Structure formats: structure tokens, C-alpha cells
Amino acid sequence: MNPNFKPNPRPFQRRGPHRPEEPFKINERITAQRVRVVGENVAVDVYPIQQAIKLAQDLGLDLVEISPNADPPVCRITDYSKFKYEHKKKQKEIKAKTQKVVMKEIRFGPNTDDHDFNFKVKHAINFLGEGAKVKASVFFRGRSIVYKERGEILLLKFAQALEEHGKVEQLPKLEGKNMSILVQPKAKK
């Protein structure tokens, strides 16, 4: 046997399959002494927890804690698997309704000529029409940083060209070698 061998102080412990924790407390897991019970075919009232659980069992359903922070906590008598399914469905609908903000960036040089400028304005109008925010930035390379005024004038001209399609969220701001402006689409009527 090896003289340097040391037994592991924490031996490997086997655990069962990992189950995700339930989002709601049901039946015996509810810790409150008294609960307000709601549901179909049930008189809405405050009951002791044991009586509320018995009421749910008599109907062949579960007692689900839906508002744990209320005083007393609110529980619903319902089929738990159906309740969980409907809750998940509502969360999906809420998530689908939230708008995802898309940011499109358009880059200029401090000496961008009119044709390139107009070309990029057309792209910005399309982006705003699709509901995306537009970040226009002027990148100063090397010594071109001395033309900060040109960059600012270019960005203000850009904002003015997009006045009908969007509104300026952030005025020209210099960050390192970039000067940028942020335009968001106007709300559709």
C-alpha cells in the first residue's frame, strides 16, 4: 500500500434524479396556518389549512397557493397539472408580447460625401420602418480626430434627414474615437 495514500474525507454520495423545484406550493407543502380559499364550487372564505386541504381532496383536486404574500395567503382549489400548464401558457404569451429591440448601426467617416450619405440615410429609413433603432457613428482614424466638428455636423444632418421617420434618443456623443447618435422609430398611429 502507498504510504502517501489519504482516504477522501467526503466520499462520493449518490443522489437520485434531479427534479426542478415546483413554482407553487401545493397541499401539505403549504406552511400557513390559515388560508383564503377560492375556486369553482367553493365558498370563498378563510379556512384552517387542514380543512382547506380536506375540502380540496373531497372534490378530487389540489390546493394550490397562488398568492403567498397576501395576509392570509390565497389558495385555489384546482387540478394542479392543468393549473401549471395554463400558468406556463400565460408566461409564454407575455414573453411573446414583449417587443425585442433591434439595434442597427450605420458607420460614417468624417469626410463622407453626399452620395454615400444619402445611400446610408435610405438604409436608416428602412431600418426605422422595420421598427429597429438606428445608431449612426462617425469613426475617426488616426489624426482625423481633429475634425470632430465635421463629425458632429454630419450626425446632426443625419438626424435632420430622419426627422419624419424617427426621433433622436441620444444627441451626438464622443466616446474614444467614435462619435455616435441614437435614433428610435416614431410610434405608428
C-alpha positions as CSV (number, residue, x, y, z in Angstrom):
1,M,0.0,0.0,0.0
2,N,1.2,3.5,-0.8
3,P,2.4,5.4,2.3
4,N,1.1,8.7,0.8
5,F,-2.4,7.5,0.3
6,K,-5.1,9.5,2.1
7,P,-8.7,8.5,2.1
8,N,-11.2,11.0,0.7
9,P,-12.9,12.8,3.7
10,R,-16.0,13.3,1.6
11,P,-16.8,10.0,-0.1
12,F,-18.9,10.0,-3.3
13,Q,-22.6,10.2,-2.5
14,R,-25.2,9.0,-4.9
15,R,-28.2,11.2,-5.4
16,G,-31.5,10.4,-7.2
17,P,-32.6,12.1,-10.4
18,H,-32.6,15.9,-10.1
19,R,-36.1,17.3,-10.1
20,P,-36.7,21.0,-10.7
21,E,-38.4,22.7,-7.8
22,E,-42.1,23.3,-8.2
23,P,-43.0,27.0,-8.6
24,F,-46.1,26.7,-6.4
25,K,-46.7,25.1,-3.0
26,I,-49.5,22.5,-3.1
27,N,-51.4,20.6,-0.4
28,E,-49.2,19.6,2.6
29,R,-46.3,21.8,1.4
30,I,-48.3,25.0,2.3
31,T,-46.9,26.3,5.6
32,A,-49.5,28.9,6.6
33,Q,-52.0,28.0,9.4
34,R,-55.0,29.7,7.8
35,V,-55.6,30.4,4.1
36,R,-58.2,32.2,2.0
37,V,-59.7,29.6,-0.4
38,V,-61.0,30.4,-3.9
39,G,-62.1,28.2,-6.7
40,E,-65.2,26.8,-8.5
41,N,-67.9,25.3,-6.4
42,V,-66.3,26.6,-3.2
43,A,-67.4,29.3,-0.8
44,V,-64.7,32.0,-0.8
45,D,-63.6,32.2,2.9
46,V,-60.7,31.9,5.3
47,Y,-60.2,28.3,6.4
48,P,-57.7,26.4,8.6
49,I,-55.1,24.7,6.4
50,Q,-56.3,21.1,7.3
51,Q,-59.9,21.9,6.5
52,A,-58.9,23.6,3.2
53,I,-56.8,20.5,2.2
54,K,-59.7,18.2,3.1
55,L,-62.1,20.4,1.1
56,A,-59.8,20.0,-2.0
57,Q,-59.5,16.2,-1.5
58,D,-63.2,15.8,-1.3
59,L,-63.5,17.5,-4.7
60,G,-60.7,15.3,-6.0
61,L,-58.5,18.3,-6.7
62,D,-55.4,20.0,-5.2
63,L,-55.0,23.1,-3.0
64,V,-52.5,25.4,-4.8
65,E,-51.0,28.5,-3.1
66,I,-51.3,31.3,-5.7
67,S,-50.6,34.4,-3.6
68,P,-48.2,33.5,-0.8
69,N,-47.5,37.2,0.2
70,A,-51.2,38.0,0.9
71,D,-52.5,38.0,4.5
72,P,-53.8,35.3,4.8
73,P,-52.2,33.5,1.7
74,V,-54.6,32.9,-1.1
75,C,-55.0,29.3,-2.3
76,R,-57.1,27.9,-5.2
77,I,-58.8,24.5,-5.4
78,T,-57.9,23.3,-8.9
79,D,-56.2,20.4,-10.8
80,Y,-52.5,21.2,-10.3
81,S,-51.2,19.9,-13.6
82,K,-53.9,21.9,-15.5
83,F,-53.1,25.0,-13.4
84,K,-49.3,24.7,-14.1
85,Y,-50.0,24.2,-17.9
86,E,-52.2,27.4,-18.0
87,H,-49.6,29.3,-16.0
88,K,-46.8,28.3,-18.4
89,K,-49.0,29.2,-21.4
90,K,-49.7,32.7,-19.9
91,Q,-46.0,33.3,-19.3
92,K,-45.3,32.4,-23.0
93,E,-47.9,34.8,-24.2
94,I,-46.5,37.6,-22.0
95,K,-43.0,36.9,-23.3
96,A,-44.2,36.9,-26.9
97,K,-45.9,40.2,-26.5
98,T,-42.8,42.0,-25.2
99,Q,-41.0,43.7,-28.0
100,K,-37.4,42.9,-28.7
101,V,-35.4,46.0,-29.5
102,V,-33.2,45.6,-32.6
103,M,-30.3,47.9,-32.9
104,K,-28.8,48.6,-36.4
105,E,-25.6,50.5,-36.8
106,I,-24.5,52.8,-39.6
107,R,-20.9,54.0,-39.8
108,F,-19.5,57.1,-41.4
109,G,-16.1,58.6,-41.8
110,P,-15.7,62.3,-41.0
111,N,-15.3,63.0,-44.8
112,T,-18.3,61.1,-46.1
113,D,-19.6,62.7,-49.3
114,D,-23.2,63.3,-50.2
115,H,-23.9,60.2,-52.3
116,D,-22.7,57.8,-49.6
117,F,-24.6,59.9,-47.0
118,N,-27.9,59.7,-49.0
119,F,-27.4,55.9,-49.5
120,K,-27.0,55.4,-45.8
121,V,-30.0,57.6,-45.0
122,K,-32.1,55.3,-47.2
123,H,-30.9,52.3,-45.3
124,A,-31.7,54.0,-42.0
125,I,-35.2,54.8,-43.1
126,N,-35.8,51.2,-44.0
127,F,-34.4,50.1,-40.6
128,L,-36.7,52.6,-38.8
129,G,-39.7,51.4,-40.9
130,E,-39.0,47.8,-39.6
131,G,-39.1,49.1,-36.0
132,A,-35.4,48.9,-35.3
133,K,-33.3,51.6,-33.5
134,V,-30.5,53.1,-35.6
135,K,-27.1,54.0,-34.1
136,A,-25.1,56.2,-36.5
137,S,-21.5,56.6,-35.7
138,V,-18.5,58.5,-37.1
139,F,-15.2,56.7,-36.7
140,F,-12.1,58.9,-36.5
141,R,-9.0,57.2,-37.7
142,G,-5.5,58.5,-36.8
143,R,-5.3,62.3,-36.9
144,S,-8.8,62.7,-38.3
145,I,-9.9,63.2,-34.7
146,V,-9.1,66.9,-35.2
147,Y,-12.3,67.1,-37.4
148,K,-14.7,66.5,-34.5
149,E,-16.9,69.3,-35.7
150,R,-17.3,67.7,-39.1
151,G,-18.4,64.5,-37.4
152,E,-20.9,66.3,-35.2
153,I,-22.3,68.3,-38.2
154,L,-22.6,65.1,-40.2
155,L,-24.6,63.3,-37.4
156,L,-26.9,66.3,-36.9
157,K,-27.5,66.4,-40.7
158,F,-28.3,62.6,-40.5
159,A,-30.8,63.2,-37.6
160,Q,-32.4,66.0,-39.6
161,A,-32.8,63.7,-42.6
162,L,-34.6,61.1,-40.5
163,E,-36.8,63.6,-38.7
164,E,-40.0,62.3,-40.3
165,H,-39.2,58.6,-39.6
166,G,-37.7,58.7,-36.1
167,K,-36.8,60.8,-33.2
168,V,-33.3,61.4,-31.7
169,E,-32.9,59.4,-28.4
170,Q,-29.3,60.5,-27.8
171,L,-27.5,63.5,-29.2
172,P,-24.0,63.2,-30.7
173,K,-21.6,62.0,-28.1
174,L,-17.9,61.4,-28.4
175,E,-16.6,58.1,-26.9
176,G,-12.9,57.5,-27.6
177,K,-12.6,57.6,-31.4
178,N,-16.3,57.2,-32.1
179,M,-19.0,59.9,-32.1
180,S,-22.5,58.4,-32.2
181,I,-26.1,59.4,-32.2
182,L,-29.1,57.1,-31.5
183,V,-32.4,57.4,-33.4
184,Q,-35.6,55.4,-32.5
185,P,-38.6,54.9,-34.7
186,K,-41.6,57.1,-34.2
187,A,-44.7,55.4,-32.8
188,K,-47.1,54.3,-35.5
189,K,-50.5,55.9,-35.4
